[in-house]
């Protein structure tokens, strides 16, 4: 636990330099320029861009039709205005009926950057930097909202989103993944699926070929439950460009034809046992493949190394899904 706390404090100490780098870097120059700037600012760590996850937005602020900013937080503004009117939403709408106000949103993507720290497969720093742009979204009160949710984040709408400013980088989080996973183990000694996945990687042909962070990142989450105890979540995300390749074998296939399908999948993804880890984390490879591969091995058709057969058999005895 002492080492975990040390990594947490160390990551905090690096944050100011990362914030400053994000403020200076131009999004238009692309992630490669961001990585280069980080290397100059934090030379002890060789970060590389691993993955970008987009298609999300969060609520922004409030502007008028001339672009003047009334608030940086739409939710805070609505809360304060409702409090001044004893929670009467219709009264709020009436009071602003003559004004043209627009909500803004921050749309963007999260860039995941990684830097190896040691030989362990969980021994790496994972840096998350957001690529954001504020846009003008819906006109406030135009939809005659019946709830606060309909006011701040209505579904649909005819307004064309308009940029409010240039895209920019924002530091989100830096963490040592091994330290985060150790905190999960302290909370609940029974290994979580992500622990088992990393253990399987280390024991399999994948682990002797490539580092886990060369092919995966982790979406982490931490919150307090109703007893104010920390709850941790960790979801692995494959860093493939696009979707996994299509698995070509149909159920009932075994032997040489199954071997060819497994080998093809692994070549397309780029490492041995890729079929197994994508079977765990998604629907790219069906679960029957694991059973058939072990049955082939028991029948003497040894297209998988024994250590890989042992990993798959362990999963069959105690299945898990990260």
Secondary structure, 3 states (H helix, E strand, C coil): CHHHHHHHHHHHHHHHHHHHHHHHCCHHHCHHHHHHHHHHHCCCCCCEEEEEEEEEEEEEEEEECCCCEEECCHHHHHHHHHHCCCCCHHHHHHHCCCCCEEEEEEEEEEEEEEEECCCCCCCEEEEEEEEEEEEEEEECCCCCCCCHHHHHCCCCCCCCCEECCCCEEEEEEEEEHHHHHHHHHHHCCCCCHHHHHHHHHHHCHHHHHCCHHHCEEEEEEEEECCCCCEEEEEEEEECCCCCCCCCCCCCCCCHHHHHHHHHHHHHHHCCCCHHHHHHHHCCCCCCHHHHHHHHHHHCCCCCCCHHHHHHHHHHHHCCCCC
